[in-house]
Amino acid sequence: MINFYKKLKEVKKATTTQKKKELWDVEGILHNQPFKFDLRPIKDNGKVGSFKSKADKMVFDMKDEWIIVDIEELHQYLKENKLKEVDLQSLISKLDWNIILPK
């Protein structure tokens, strides 16, 4: 994810406490907007999230791109549809706010 940092301006890494309690990894400016990003890796073909996250965006590190989704919109979608798991590709088509950045 170090290369993802290069896409951001004014990068600020989270402290150990912020990572554990607020569940975000890096803060920076993307497309002239400041955001906190959850960069936790995909494990066992899934990514764990939490409704307690203080992150603004969740980043999925794919082979040739980064897929960035809005956490608030993701949480709303999960609650409205009573879901605990979603497929990333179908999620992209269902959410309004997402960005795909080439590596």
C-alpha positions in Angstrom: 0.0 0.0 0.0 3.0 2.3 0.1 2.5 3.1 -3.5 -1.1 4.2 -2.7 0.5 7.0 -0.5 1.9 8.5 -3.7 -1.7 9.2 -4.9 -2.2 11.4 -1.8 -1.1 14.8 -0.8 -0.2 15.8 2.7 0.0 12.2 3.9 -0.3 11.6 7.7 0.0 8.0 9.0 -2.3 6.9 11.8 -0.8 6.2 15.2 -1.0 2.7 16.7 -3.9 3.8 18.9 -5.8 5.4 15.9 -5.3 2.2 13.9 -6.7 0.0 16.7 -9.5 2.3 18.0 -10.5 4.4 15.0 -9.7 1.8 12.3 -7.9 4.0 9.8 -4.4 3.8 8.5 -3.6 7.0 6.6 -5.0 10.5 6.1 -4.4 12.5 3.0 -5.8 14.6 0.2 -7.2 12.8 -2.8 -8.8 14.9 -5.6 -8.6 18.0 -3.5 -10.5 16.4 -0.6 -9.1 15.3 2.8 -10.0 11.7 3.8 -9.0 9.0 6.3 -8.4 5.7 4.6 -8.8 2.1 5.8 -6.0 0.2 4.1 -6.3 -3.1 5.8 -5.5 -6.0 3.5 -7.8 -8.5 2.0 -7.5 -11.8 3.8 -9.0 -15.1 2.8 -10.8 -13.4 -0.2 -12.5 -11.0 2.2 -11.9 -7.7 4.0 -13.2 -7.1 7.5 -14.8 -3.8 8.4 -16.5 -2.3 11.4 -19.3 0.2 11.9 -17.0 1.8 14.5 -14.5 2.9 11.9 -13.6 6.6 11.7 -12.2 6.1 8.2 -13.9 7.9 5.4 -12.9 5.5 2.6 -12.0 1.9 2.4 -9.3 0.9 -0.1 -9.2 -2.5 -1.8 -5.7 -3.3 -3.2 -6.3 -5.2 -6.4 -3.7 -6.5 -8.9 -3.7 -3.5 -11.3 -5.8 -0.9 -9.4 -7.0 0.4 -6.1 -10.8 0.4 -5.6 -11.9 3.1 -3.1 -15.4 3.0 -1.6 -17.2 5.4 0.7 -17.5 3.9 4.2 -20.7 5.7 5.2 -22.4 4.6 1.9 -21.1 1.1 2.4 -22.5 0.9 5.9 -25.8 2.3 4.9 -26.0 -0.3 2.0 -25.1 -3.2 4.4 -27.7 -2.1 7.0 -30.5 -1.5 4.5 -29.9 -4.9 2.8 -29.2 -6.7 6.1 -25.9 -8.0 4.7 -22.7 -9.1 6.4 -20.8 -10.0 3.3 -20.8 -8.5 -0.2 -19.0 -9.2 -3.5 -16.8 -6.3 -4.4 -17.6 -6.2 -8.1 -21.4 -6.1 -7.4 -20.8 -3.6 -4.7 -19.1 -1.2 -7.1 -22.2 -1.2 -9.3 -24.6 -0.6 -6.4 -22.8 2.3 -4.7 -22.8 5.8 -6.1 -19.4 6.9 -4.6 -16.4 4.8 -5.7 -13.1 5.6 -7.4 -10.9 3.2 -9.3 -7.3 4.3 -9.5 -4.8 2.6 -11.7 -1.5 1.5 -10.2 
